[in-house]
């Protein structure tokens, strides 16, 4: 899930006394838009790194100006940098207002639009809160929090600030052995000692402070003495918190568990902290799954949040619940709506909630009536939306992207949609277009499966093209109109491939039954869905049926390993990233045990557990004797979700069996490939591998 910061506003009159930022060094590298030349209209991996990455639109209080982030990448510096931009609500006068070597993120308007607050780095203090004028002048450091600031949220009356910062967690060697200050080891007594890509030695906590003329007052940890993370890692941010409109209380989401209990449960709750009394009330004690993203109505009489029903099921249907704050009565607005929700925001009149949800392919914007739960679609484009920003007049500003273009800012109203930002128009206009088809594929159990088929630029139906099957990770993550800077379907098609991207069983957007089918059945119907998609599309005369590949990451990597032992000659080459190869070792190697228990059905030693035994009987490593196709594998050694050893086992097995194999190992990457040069290397290796095996005449 992506973290969308929801930052409130504070008074600029109190910021005038804040500390000036130390000047950047003349040697600091300021990253700007790269000077990239498109050759022959071809979309290449290098070009993809040249796109501006648009995020986090914020509306000025008068609704006339949009503040947003644009990140450009420098391959030479091997990093990106986010800068702040503004433009009119009609898309006019787009201006870059920061130009520094430090990132500017999480920006909000303050003091009626006369100032902007944001996070950036200080040479002495790390990440802190800063302020500038809307034209980018008068940059000043506002906070000086020891250890840095991970997020901030100002109260509606702008007199207080919530700061997210890390506190110490767990034991250090020096806690027990003060004289062994150079010992390099971790002392572990319980589970969850590592998570995603880090050893857990710190956890985030929310702190409250007064906003003063000098900056902020003394911080108070509102969860002092509680060994629980808030916001929840790894994706939680300030969307985990919501101030009441009167600034007297804060709602927050936390899973108040640690160790083995944390590893086995997704049961987070919504809590209400009273600033006056210092007391905390649990609001969702009866709710057993994830409860996240609290949002108060404009009048504060209602609280909305996202809620999952089942403990341990992290991809459960996300429901929209609303609580009457006077009676504490809760209502599931989406009880009769069979789709999961990604993001919510209140309409200005408090009568409706806007939300985004995967729905039959794309992820549109909807509204839902708070009184009668009527759901109304608000967008018609075949696209995905993120970052809802409602205006007072019923219009909505949001980010929109598709399989064909990256994020840009749009405004949505009853008349339609208007594109506001045009950060990438120049590059996109020079590219030869691809064709994205929506194909309904019959499945082996007499269902219809939406499959995206992406055709190459300058497509000629009289020619033969190799194809790549895209296997989604998650495992329950929508194959929508997503734009990815690694798994980019347009980029694959632009290299001369037909891309087949099925919405197989176990994906949201097609009802809870379709989404849930994969749990406990990793090698089951969803794999037959992959075969159905490939067999259906390869019948087309322009598909080279002898040269089809398959690729994917995480669960998609598992899919590639499983398909390797069952595809019966369908695939001429394979590429797996961060995939599960040995289910038994994965069960004990991974960190979030709730995930393993729900998806695998239980532990492999539970001999009477039919679901678990079916899962482990279908582990890809048990079918290595049937592998025939060349396979390439990539892994990150800081991946603690699916350890690099999984891919290394698969590579070793392939080599021992005499199967052509290649492996790309990143010592300092995690489940994803994040550094620009590593990402470009990955793309180059990806296409070199498939070109070798799927384009034999070139």
N, C-alpha and C positions, 0 to 999 in steps of 0.2 A: 504494500500500500504506500501511496505517496503521502508525504506529510505536507498538508496545506496549512500554513500559519494563519491564525485568526487573531490579529493583534488589535487591542483597543486603543483609545486615544488618551493622551495626557496633555496638560497645559503647558504651552510654550513659555508662558510668563515665568514659570518656575525653572525653565531650562536656561534662561539668560545667564545665570551664574555658573553654568557647568564648565568643566575643564577643557581647554583647547587640546586638540589632537596634535601629537608630535608630528612634525613634517616627515613625509616619506623620503627615503634616501634617493639621491639622483640615480643610483644604480638599480633601483627597483624596476622590475619589468612590468610595464602597464600593458595589459592585453586588450587589444581592440579587434574590430572586425578584420579577419584575414583577407588579404588580397588574393582571391582564388579565381582562376580562369577555368571556365567550363570548356571542355574539348569535345566537339562533335555531339553535344547534347547528352553525354553519358554521365550517369550518376555513379560515382566511385566512392570507395571508403574514405579517401582523402577529402573529397568534397563534403561528405556527410559531417566531418569534423569542422567544416567551415560554417555550418548553419548556426544562427543565433538561437539560443534556447530560452524561450520566453516563459516566465513563471510569475505567479503571485500578483495578479492585478488587484489594486486597492483604489476605491473611489474616494475622491475628496468630499468633505462634508456638504459642499454645495452641489455635488453631483456633476460638476462641469469638467473635472480632470481625472485622468486615470494615471496612477503611479504603478510601475511594474519593473520587473527584473529582466535583464537580458544577459545571458552568459555566452561569452565567446571563448573558444579553445585555442591555445597556443601549443602546437606540437613541439616546437623548439623548446619551450619552457616546460613541457609535459604537464600542463595544468590548465584549468579554466579559471575565469574570474567573472563574478556576477556584479553588474553595475546597475544603477537606478536610472530609469527613464520616466518621462511624463509625456502625456499627449492629451488633447481635448477629447471630450466625450464623443465627438464626431470623428475622431481619428486624426484630426489636424495637429500640426505643430509638434510632431514627435521629437523630443529633445533628450539627449543624454545629459544627466545632471551630475554624475560622478565620473571621475576618471582617475582611479588610484590603483595601486598594486594590491590593495586589500579588498576582500569581497564585501559587498553591502547586501544584506539579506533581511527578510522579515520586516520590510519597511511599512510604516503606517503614517497617515496624516495626523497631525496634532494641532491643538489650539485653533480649531475652526479652519484648518487648512493653511495656516501661516507658517507652520514648521512640519518637518518630517523626522520621525525617529526610526532607527534601524539598528541591526547588529553589524558590527565590523570588528576587525582586530586592531588592538593597540600593541605597539612594539614591546611595551613594558607589562601590560596587564592581560594579554590574550583577548578573547572575544568579549566585547562589552557593548553597551547601548550608546549610540551616538545620535546627534541631531544635526540637521542642516536646514537651510532655507529651501523653499521649493525650486529656486533657480540653481541650487547646488552650492551656494556660498555659505560662509560662516559655519564650517564643520567643527563640531565640538564633541568631546567625550563627556557622556552624562553619568555613567556608572564606573566604579572602580571596585569590582567585586573580586575578592580573592578566589583564584581558581577559574575565573571566567564565568560567562553567562551563556547558557544553552538556549534560552528562550525568555520572552517577557510578555506580559499582558497587563495593561494599565486599566485601572478601575474606570467606570463611566464618568465619575466626577473628577477624575484625573488627579486625585490626591494620594493614591496608593498605587503600588506596582507589585505584580507577582513576578518573581525571578525564578527561573529553573537553573539550579546548579547541582553539581555532583557532591556527594558525601562519601566518606570512606565506607567500604563494605568488606567483611571477611577479615581473615587473619593475614598478617605479614610475618615473615620470618623473624623480624626484629621485635615483634610483639612478644614472642616467647623466648627469643635468643638475642637480646640487645647487643651482645658482643659480636654477633655474626652479621655485621652490616653489609658485607660483600657477598653473602650467600645468595645464589641465584636459584630460587625454587619457589613453588607455590605449596602452601599447606591446605589440604582439602579434606573436609569432614562431611560434605553433603553434596547433593546434585546441584546442577546449574552453576557449576564452577566456571564454565565458559558458555558463551552465548553468541551465535552468529559468527562474529569475527574477533571476539575479545575475551580475555580472561576477566571474570567479573570481580574487580577490585574496588569499583565505585558504582554507585547507583544515583539516579537523579531524584531530587526532592524539590518541592515548591516552597519558596520563601516569600514572605510579605514584608514590604517596607513602606514607610511614608515617603512621599515625594516632597523634597524640601528645596529651599532656595540654593543650597549647596549641591544638590543632586538627590541622593536618597538617604534615608535614615538607617538605623540598624536593622539588619535582616532578621526575621523570625521564621523559623522552620515550622510550618503548620502541621508537619508530620514528625515532629521531633521525637526521637526514641523509637520510631517505627522502622524496622529493617526492610521496608518495602519500596520498590521503585515507583515513582510517579513523576512524569508520565512513564507509561510502559514501553520498554525497549523491545525491538530496536527502532520502531517506526513512530512511536508516540511523540507528540510535540505539544504546542500550546493549544491545539484543538482539544486537548484533554481537560481544559479548564474553561469555566464560564462565570463571569461576574453577574450577580443580580443587578438590575438596572439602578437600584438605589445604592450600589457599591458597598453594601453591608455584609454580603455573603459571597462565597465562592463554591460552585459545584465542580467536582473533579472526579476523574475516573482512575481507579487503581485496582490492581490485583494484590490484595494484602495477604500474600503468601510468600514463602521463601523455601529454598532447598528443594527437597523431594516433593513437597506439597505444591510448590510453584511449577515444577517440571511436569506434574500430572494434571494440571488444571488450567482452564481458560476463564475461570469464574472471577471476572472483575466486577466491580460495583461502582455506582455513582454515589458520591458522598457530598454532604453540604457542610461547609465550614463557616461558622459564625465569627466574624472578626471582633464583635463586641464581647462575647462570652468566651471565645476560644474553644467552644465545644464543636464536635463533629457528629453529624447524624448520617447514618446510612439510609439511602433512599430506596435501594433495590435489593434488599436482603433476601427477597423471595425469588430473585432472578438468578439463574444458574450458569449462564454462559457469559460471553463478552458483553459488557455494557460500556459504551464509549461515546465520545463526541457530544457532551451535553451542550445545549443551546437554550438560553432563556428567551421567551417571547418578548416583544418590545415593551410590554407593560409589566413583565415579570410575574404574571399570574400563572404562567405555564412553563414547564421545562420539557423540552424534547431531547431525545437521545437515540442512539442506535443500539439495538439489543439482539443478541443471539440466544436461542433457547437452551441449547445443550452444552453442558460442561465437557470440555475436551474436544469440541468440534469447532476448529478455528475458521472453517469455511461454511458455517451454517448460514441460513438465511438471516441477513441483517434486517430486522424489523424496525419500524419507526414507532417508538413509544412516546406518549405525552402524559405528563403528570400535572394535575391541578395542584398548585402549590398550597392552596388553602386546605383542601380536604385530603391531599396526598393520594387521590384516586388516580389509577394508571389506566391508560387506554392504548391498545395496539391498533394504530391506524391502518396498518397493512395486513391485518388478519385475513382479509379476503383477496389480497394482492400477492400473487405467488412468485415474487421475484425479490432478489436481495438488493439492498440499497447501499450506495457508496458514500454519499455526502448529503447533508441537509442544511437548509438555511431558512429562517423565518421570512415571510413576506412582511412588508412594512406595517400592514394593518393587523397582523397577528391572526388573520383568519385562515391562512394557508401556510403550508410549508413547501418550499421547493426542494427537489431532490434529484440526484443522478443515479441511474441504475442501468446495468447491462440488460438489454431487452431485444431478443431475437437478432442478435448480431451487434449493432451499435450500442452506445451508452448515451441515450438522450437525457434531456432535462424534462422533469415532470413537476406538476403541482398536486398537492393532496389537501382536500378540504378538512379542516380540523373537526368540524361538526359531523359531517356525514361520510368522511373517508373516501370521497369521490376522487379518483385519480385522473388527471388530464395531461396528455402529452403536450409539451410546449415547443418542441423542436422536431423538424422533419428531415434534416440533413442526415445522410449516411456518414456519421462521424461520431467521435467520442468527445464528451465535455468534462471539464474539471474546473474546480475553483469557482463556486457560485458566489456572486456578489450582487445581491438585489438592490435596486434603486427604489426610491420612495414612490415613483410613478408606475410601478409594476414592471418595469424593464429589468433585465438581468444582464450583467456583464460576466462573461465566462471565458475560459480558454477552450479552444476547439482544435482537434487534430484528427487525422485519418491515416489510413495506410499510405496515402499519397503525399501528405505534407505534415510538418511539425506544428507545435503549438503556435497559434496566433490568438489575439484577443478579439472576441466578437461581442456584439450587443444583441440581445434577444428580446423581442416583444411580439405582440399579437399579429403584427404585420409581417414578421419574418425575422431574418437575421442579417446583420451588417458587420462586415469585417472592419475592425478598427486599426489594428497594428498590421504592418506589412514588412516585418523584419527580414523575411526570407524571400520576398517576391522576386528580387533580382536573380537569385540563384535558381529558384524554381522555374522561372520563365524561360530559362536557357536549357532546361532539361527536356529530353524527349519523353513524352508522357507514357505511362503504363496504363493498362486496362485492368480494372478490378471487377470481377464477375461474382455475383451471388448465385451459387448453385445449390440446389436442394438434392442431396444424395440419398438414395434408398439405403437403409441399413439392414443388417441380417435379421433383425427382429421386427421388421416391417414398420420402422419409423422413418422420418425424413430428417436429415441432418444438414444444417446450413454450413456450407463450405465456401470459403473465399478462394477464388482462383485468380491469381495475378499473372497477366500475360506480359511478355517483354515489350520494350519500346519497339516501334516500327514492326509490329507483329505481322507475320506473313503466314496465313493458314495453309499455304502450299508447302511450307518447309517443316522439318522435324526439329523439335526442341527437347533438350533434356529437362527433367523436372526434379523438384525437391519437395518432399513432404515435410511440413513444419509441425513438430510435436510440441504442444504447449506445456509449460511447467506449472507449478503451483501446489498441487495439481489442479486446484479448482479456481483458475484465473481465466477470465474471459478472453476468447479469441475475438476481440471486437475490432473496431477501427483503430487499433493502437498504433502509435508511432514509437519505435524503439531505436536507440542509437547503437544497438548491437544486433538484435534480432529484427532487422529491418527488411520487410518483405519486398518493398519497392527496390531496395538495393539489390536483393537477390535476383529479382526479375530483370533488373537493369544489366546484370551480367550475362543475360541470355538464357535464364531459366524460367520455366513455368513453375510457379509456387502454388502448392496445394495446402491450404490451411483449414482443416476441419474443426468445427465446434463439436468435438466428440463428447461422449458421455463423461460427466464429471465437470462440466463447465457451467457457470451461471448465465442467466439470461433466457433460459428455456424452461423455467419452473424448478421447484425444489426437488422433484423426483429425478429429473434429468441430472441435476447438479449432484445429488447425493449418491447416485448409482455407483460411482467409482470407489467409495469408501469400503475397504475390505475386499476389493475386487480389482486390484491393480492390473492383473493380467487377463482381465475378462472382456466384457462387452466393449469397453473403450478401445481396446486393441483391435477388435473386429471392426469398429468404426473407422480406424485408420486404414485397414485393408479395404473397406468399402469405398472410402474416398479415393484411394489410389487406383483401385480397379475400375471405378466409374470414370475418372478423368483420363486414365491412360487409353481408354477406348477411342478418344478423339484422334483423328488421323494425323494431327500435327504434334502429338506427344510421342517422343522416342521411348517406347515402353522398355527398351533394353538398357536405358540409361536414366534411371530414377534413383535419387538419393533420399536419405531421411536424416533429420537433424533435430536437436532440441537440448534444453538445459534443465537441470534439476529433475523434476518428474519427467520432463521431456527427454533428459538424458537416460533415465530409467527406461523410457519407452524405446529409445534407440537400442539399448542393450537387449531388451526383451524381443524387439522386432528382429534383432540380429540372429536369434535362435529359432525364429518361427516364420520368417517372411517368404519362404518357399520360392526364392529366386526373384522376388519383386524388386529388390534394391541392389544396385551396383556399387554403392558406396555409402558410408555412414559417418556421422560426426556427432559426438556426444560431449557436452560440457556439464561438469558438476553433477553427474548422474549417479543413481544408486545401482550398483552392480551386484552386491551380496546383501540380501535383505536381512539375514541373521546378524551379520556384523553391523549393518546400519542401525538395527534396533538398539544395540548397545553403544554405538558410537555417537549417535545424535544427542542433542541437548534437550529439546522440547519433547518430553515423553508423551505429553497429551497427543501430539501429532502422530507419533509412532503407534500409540495404542488405538487411536481412532481409525487411522488410515490402514494399518496392518491388521487390526482386529484384536491385537493382544500380543503376548510374548510367544516366542517359538517353542518354549518349554511347556506351554499349556496344551498338552497332548489331546485333551478332550474338546478344545476350542476349534470348531470346524472352520470358522472364518480365518483365524490366525494360521491354522495349518494349511489352508488353501493358499494364503498369501505367500508363505515361505516355500511351499512346493512350487510356486511360480517364480521364484527368484531367478533373475537372468543368469546368474553364474552356474545354475544347474543345467543350462542348455548350451554351454560353450562348445560342446562336441558338434553342434549343428551350425556353428558359425561358418560362413563361407565368404562374406563380403569384406573388402578392405574397410578399415575403421580408423578414424582419428579421434583422439580424446584430448580434452583440455581440462585442467584443474587449477585451483588456487589453494596454496598451502595454508592460508589463513581462513579457510572455509571450515567452520565448526558445525555447520548444519549437515553437510554431506562431505565427509573428510576426503582429502585428496587421495588417500589410500584406496578409496573405492575405484577411482579412475585408474590408479596404478595397477590394481589387481586385474582390471579388465585389459589394460595394455599388455601386461605380462602374459595373461592367458592367451591373448591373440597371437603374440609373438611365439609362444611355446607351441601353438597349434599351426604355425607356419602361415598365418594370415597377414597380409600386408597391413602394417599399423604404424601410426605416428602419434607422438604425444607432445603436448605443449604444457609445460609446468610453470606456473607463476608463484614464486616464493612469497611475494608480498601482496597478492590479491586474495579476495575472499570468494563468496558465492557468486559475485559479479566481477567483471573486469572494469575497473574504474579509471585508471590512469590513461590519459590520451594515447601515449605511444604504445602501451600494452594493448589498448583497444584496437589501434590500427594494425598492430602486429597480428592480433587475433583475426581480424577481417582478412588480411592478406593470406594468412595460413588457411583460413576457412575456404576461400575461393580457389587458392592454389590446389588444395586437396580435391575439391569437387571437380574442378576443371580437369585435373589429371585423370579422373576415373569416369567422368560423365561426358567429357568432350574429347574422345580419343582421336578424332581426326584433326584437331587443332594443334 
